[in-house]
Amino acid sequence: MKIAIAQLNPTIGDLPGNAQQILDAAQKAAHKGASILLTPELSLCGYPPRDLLLDPGFIDAIEEQLTQLAQQLPSQLHVLVGTVQRNPQAHQGGKPLYNSIACLTGGQVTQHFHKRLLPTYDVFDEHRYFEPHSQSHHVTVSDNNRSYRIGVTICEDIWNDEEFWSQRHYACNPLADLADAQVDLIVNLSASPYTVEKQQLRESMLSHAARRYQVPILYVNQVGGNDDLIFDGRSVAFNGDGRLVYRGRGCETDFAQLQLTETGLSQGEVVPLPDCREAEIWAALVLGVRDYVRKCGFSKIVLGLSGGIDSSLVAAIAAEAVGGENVLGVLMSSPYTSEGSVTDAIALAKNLGIQTQHLYIEAAMRSFDATLADLFAGTESGVAEENLQSRIRGTLLMAISNKLGYLLISTGNKSEMAVGYCTLYGDMDGGLAAIADVPKTQVYALCRWLNHRQSGVEVIPETVISKPPSAELKPNQTDQDSLPPYDELDDILHRFVEQHQSATEIVAAGYARETVDRVIKLVSRAEFKRRQAAPGLKITDRAFGTGWRMPIASRRGDIR
């Protein structure tokens, strides 16, 4: 039996557009003689639809679109479509919806399969909308006088193998139930967000499960960027001996076909994984920016171009995502801007083929100083005046965005966002924060990798990488005037933010108590800034986005 795999990139809420993607894949699958087509979780409405699911009219539209799609599909093909279904028992206290897979064949919706394990951690909040189902089911598909029983699971349903994890996170294990039912194949239709090196974990888990239950497993993942989440695709298949027989493309749509026989799945293409961490992150960030721009209805990007390493990396990502001709880099010099920064910014723009404009903000600075002179009389010039420069620049960039219809992308990194080394209503302005989950040390690593990606082609000027980072808001300023060295800061932040280590544990790792306490205090104090920041593309296990739910007005005390 031929099984087709459609690794799709849906737009949340675009029901006609998403249905057309499914239809196109189905027609291709039927042309190639497939008996069944697999699509990702919630492929019809896009994942995650979040509070769109609270609108009864949206659910009505999904049901209508699903019925219409069933009538348009090739009649002999079984198509598994990710959708939602109303829960008929909701009036008895259950949640109103199921996260479902619908089987469409012969012009009809013939079966529904409901998600059993609902994640409620990090960026996931499925218990807000969905009722967990109590049973696993399969679809029977006949081909060449033989019937195959295909067990259907949805995303989280495969993430509860107590033998792999050494514990159970949920009471039931859908994989074990399907193995007991002696299915010929388990499929998992997923929308699993990207984080660095997560694919290796997925594959280890799936290989282990296939071996444990001695049944082939085929995992189909969504691809694309949806708000702060990036979905990397990389659908995979394993035979019952745990051997990898297929891996799809990363960070792009894909279509593949595998053969299922009595002995398992046939060998398919195995697309190599990225050869290094930087290549993986780069592809994810480019996809995230490209889709955010496209799905929000923009075609061009504007950003502040300071000549520093952060804005240089963001400019490179933007140029790769939408083409250099669609990126505008704005230089905004003050009296403290060095000639080297201007030279570096112009050189970068030339390397990337992006447009530039050079604006001078000294007159605006004088105007603000004059306006505030009486109120600020008798005080020393300090952070407030420095931040005014950033806010002038943010105002200019927002004006350009409003006037020309470009999407403004902010350029702050995760290290700065963590400790509040950024200016609210200034350099934080924008519709998307492209590298808000990329630590400063990783920014440097990405720029170095970018310069070595194509032998002899310098993308980021070497002077940008080698010079001490500086906001250039006062004479001879460097970031390290206010912050610990970035390699030290990033490790402390990784331990505190992502590994949830206490101050005492971090100090035990070799850091000074004073430094650790100061960093933790800065993280807490900056919460009000992060709450007002643009969405930031998530690439780590703990990002300052939808999965970060810290209070602003709090007194956490001296947690040691």
Disulfide bonds with the S-S distance in Angstrom:
none
